Amino acid sequence: METKGKLDPCITRRAFLLGSGAAVASTIFLTSIPGFKGEAIAARVRRYPRKKIGRLSRLKVDEPVLFRYPDNGTGTESILVKLGVPAGGGIGPDGDVVAFNTLCPHMGGPLSAVYKREEKALGPCPFHQSLFDLTRHGMVISGHATESLPQVLLELDGDNIYAVGMIGLIYGRFDNLTRR
């Protein structure tokens, strides 16, 4: 087989060993330079704010309460609801108090005004009819959405309900704590 004048698409053993040796040697050389630490860079950790959003004694079954979290900007409206049945991530004596962001994760359709008492669901989204089960961590029941609703993590301190974090990403954001 003649390869004169043509490029061989396969790497030879010699080229592989020379390239690997050069990579190892340069790594050893760089770590010996004064001032080059070669240490891992620490990740920046950001914490969600702890925000009081309601009182357990004031909640009534199937009567949602709107609040803004994790910030007070637009698009952060969330819903706090006592479902009357145990729910994933629920707090309270019956484990039935949950909270979710009300922007559809598919295309950001507003869901705050479409709570379905009978189904314990939020939706349908006005854009593509997605419906979300609030008893099962906001998972998709139907429609075009492929992700669950972002769930607000709740904490109970006596009678006070606090929002302390999020599970999932709010539509249109790359980080729940940073606005574009």
C-alpha positions as CSV (number, residue, x, y, z in Angstrom):
1,M,0.0,0.0,0.0
2,E,1.6,3.2,-1.1
3,T,1.0,6.4,0.9
4,K,3.4,8.7,-0.8
5,G,1.7,12.1,-1.4
6,K,-1.3,11.1,0.7
7,L,-2.2,11.8,4.3
8,D,-2.6,8.8,6.4
9,P,-5.7,9.3,8.6
10,C,-4.5,6.9,11.4
11,I,-2.1,8.0,14.1
12,T,1.0,5.9,14.5
13,R,2.2,4.4,17.7
14,R,5.3,6.6,17.6
15,A,3.2,9.8,17.2
16,F,0.9,8.8,20.0
17,L,3.8,8.1,22.4
18,L,5.6,11.4,21.5
19,G,2.4,13.4,22.0
20,S,1.6,11.7,25.3
21,G,5.2,12.2,26.5
22,A,5.0,15.9,25.6
23,A,1.7,16.3,27.5
24,V,3.2,14.7,30.7
25,A,6.4,16.6,30.5
26,S,4.6,20.0,30.0
27,T,2.3,19.2,33.0
28,I,5.3,18.4,35.2
29,F,7.1,21.5,33.9
30,L,4.1,23.9,34.6
31,T,3.7,22.6,38.1
32,S,7.3,23.4,38.9
33,I,7.1,27.0,37.9
34,P,7.1,29.3,41.0
35,G,3.6,30.9,41.5
36,F,1.8,28.2,39.5
37,K,-0.1,26.3,42.1
38,G,-1.9,23.7,40.0
39,E,-4.6,23.6,42.6
40,A,-8.3,23.2,41.9
41,I,-10.3,26.4,41.8
42,A,-12.9,26.6,44.5
43,A,-16.5,26.8,43.3
44,R,-18.5,29.8,44.2
45,V,-21.4,28.8,46.3
46,R,-24.4,31.0,46.4
47,R,-27.2,30.5,48.9
48,Y,-30.9,31.0,48.4
49,P,-32.5,33.6,50.6
50,R,-34.7,32.5,53.5
51,K,-38.0,34.3,53.0
52,K,-41.2,34.1,55.1
53,I,-44.0,33.4,52.7
54,G,-47.0,32.5,54.9
55,R,-48.4,31.0,58.0
56,L,-49.6,27.4,58.2
57,S,-52.6,28.3,60.3
58,R,-53.9,30.7,57.7
59,L,-53.8,28.3,54.8
60,K,-57.0,26.7,53.6
61,V,-57.2,23.5,51.5
62,D,-57.2,24.3,47.8
63,E,-56.9,28.0,48.2
64,P,-53.5,29.0,46.7
65,V,-51.5,32.0,47.9
66,L,-49.2,33.8,45.5
67,F,-45.7,35.1,46.5
68,R,-42.4,36.0,44.8
69,Y,-39.3,33.9,45.2
70,P,-36.3,33.7,45.0
71,D,-36.2,37.4,44.2
72,N,-38.9,40.1,43.9
73,G,-38.6,40.5,40.1
74,T,-41.1,39.7,37.4
75,G,-41.3,36.1,36.4
76,T,-40.6,34.8,39.8
77,E,-44.3,34.4,40.9
78,S,-44.8,31.2,42.9
79,I,-47.8,29.5,44.4
80,L,-48.1,28.1,47.9
81,V,-51.0,25.7,48.4
82,K,-52.3,23.3,51.0
83,L,-53.5,20.3,48.9
84,G,-55.3,18.3,51.6
85,V,-53.4,15.1,50.5
86,P,-49.8,14.2,51.1
87,A,-47.4,15.5,48.4
88,G,-43.8,15.1,47.4
89,G,-41.7,17.7,49.2
90,G,-44.8,18.7,51.3
91,I,-44.5,20.2,54.8
92,G,-46.8,20.5,57.8
93,P,-48.4,17.8,59.9
94,D,-50.0,16.2,56.9
95,G,-47.2,16.8,54.4
96,D,-49.6,18.5,52.1
97,V,-48.2,22.1,51.9
98,V,-46.2,22.7,48.7
99,A,-45.0,25.6,46.6
100,F,-44.0,25.9,42.9
101,N,-42.8,28.6,40.5
102,T,-45.7,29.4,38.1
103,L,-43.9,29.7,34.8
104,C,-44.3,26.7,32.5
105,P,-40.8,25.2,32.0
106,H,-41.6,24.6,28.3
107,M,-42.0,28.2,27.1
108,G,-42.7,30.3,30.2
109,G,-46.5,30.5,30.0
110,P,-48.1,31.9,33.1
111,L,-49.8,29.2,35.3
112,S,-50.7,31.2,38.4
113,A,-54.4,31.5,37.7
114,V,-55.0,28.0,36.6
115,Y,-55.0,25.8,39.7
116,K,-57.2,22.7,39.3
117,R,-58.6,21.7,42.8
118,E,-60.0,18.3,41.7
119,E,-56.8,17.1,40.1
120,K,-54.4,18.9,42.5
121,A,-52.7,20.2,39.4
122,L,-51.5,23.5,37.9
123,G,-52.4,24.2,34.3
124,P,-53.1,23.9,31.5
125,C,-50.5,26.3,30.2
126,P,-52.1,28.8,27.9
127,F,-49.4,28.2,25.2
128,H,-49.3,24.4,24.7
129,Q,-51.7,23.0,27.3
130,S,-49.1,21.4,29.7
131,L,-50.5,20.3,33.0
132,F,-48.5,19.6,36.2
133,D,-49.2,17.3,39.2
134,L,-48.5,19.2,42.4
135,T,-48.7,16.0,44.5
136,R,-45.7,14.5,42.6
137,H,-43.1,17.3,42.7
138,G,-44.8,19.2,39.8
139,M,-44.2,16.5,37.2
140,V,-45.8,16.8,33.8
141,I,-49.2,15.2,33.4
142,S,-49.8,16.2,29.8
143,G,-48.8,18.7,27.1
144,H,-45.5,19.7,25.5
145,A,-43.4,20.4,28.6
146,T,-40.6,17.9,29.3
147,E,-39.6,19.1,32.7
148,S,-41.3,19.4,36.1
149,L,-42.3,22.7,37.5
150,P,-39.5,24.2,39.6
151,Q,-40.4,23.4,43.2
152,V,-39.8,25.8,46.0
153,L,-38.2,24.2,49.0
154,L,-40.1,25.0,52.2
155,E,-39.2,25.0,55.9
156,L,-41.7,25.2,58.8
157,D,-40.7,27.1,61.9
158,G,-43.5,27.0,64.4
159,D,-46.5,28.4,62.4
160,N,-44.3,30.3,59.9
161,I,-43.6,28.9,56.4
162,Y,-40.3,29.9,54.8
163,A,-39.0,29.5,51.2
164,V,-35.4,28.3,51.4
165,G,-34.4,27.1,48.0
166,M,-35.5,25.7,44.6
167,I,-35.5,22.4,42.9
168,G,-35.3,23.0,39.1
169,L,-34.6,26.0,37.0
170,I,-37.1,28.9,36.5
171,Y,-37.9,29.4,32.8
172,G,-35.6,31.8,31.0
173,R,-32.8,31.7,33.5
174,F,-29.4,30.0,33.6
175,D,-29.3,30.5,37.3
176,N,-32.2,31.0,39.7
177,L,-30.3,33.7,41.7
178,T,-29.1,35.7,38.7
179,R,-31.3,37.8,36.4
180,R,-30.2,38.2,32.8
